[in-house]
Amino acid sequence: MLYRWRQGALEVFLVHPGGPIWAKKDLASWTIPKGEYLEDEDPLAAARREFQEETGFIATGPFAALGEIRQASGKIVIAWATEGDCDPAKLVSNTCFIDWPPRSGKKLEIPEVDRGAWFTIPEARPKIFEAKIPLLDRLIALLPGAQ
């Protein structure tokens, strides 16, 4: 989770999933850049790789562990925080293929994320997937003066 300070306020960088399923959704649909990693892959190295693949930006660290959360799907997400900055207008995401329309057998290439934005913590809470709200709370606990 990339974060920065602006005018004394903590902001986090969130991304919005790409594709037609998410196109008109805003609340409870933003996330942190993330992805899967192989069993023998270092989770932090994978997180750094996924961040770059989904945004085009490089997270340099140092990194603070935010622990893990379980998504509604049952998938475990392990997250880290690092201070940094980026221009959301310069985001470049990798792409993936989905079946679209669902179960049609037709493939549609979509960006994994279609945009990114900076949010204060109060702004981020209604935007981020509900299962990831504890990551915001953990970030606040790590940073003196954050709220």
Helices and strands as residue ranges (DSSP letters): E 2-6, E 9-17, H 43-55, E 64-70, E 76-83, G 88-90, E 95-99, E 107-111, E 113-120, H 121-127, G 130-132, H 133-142
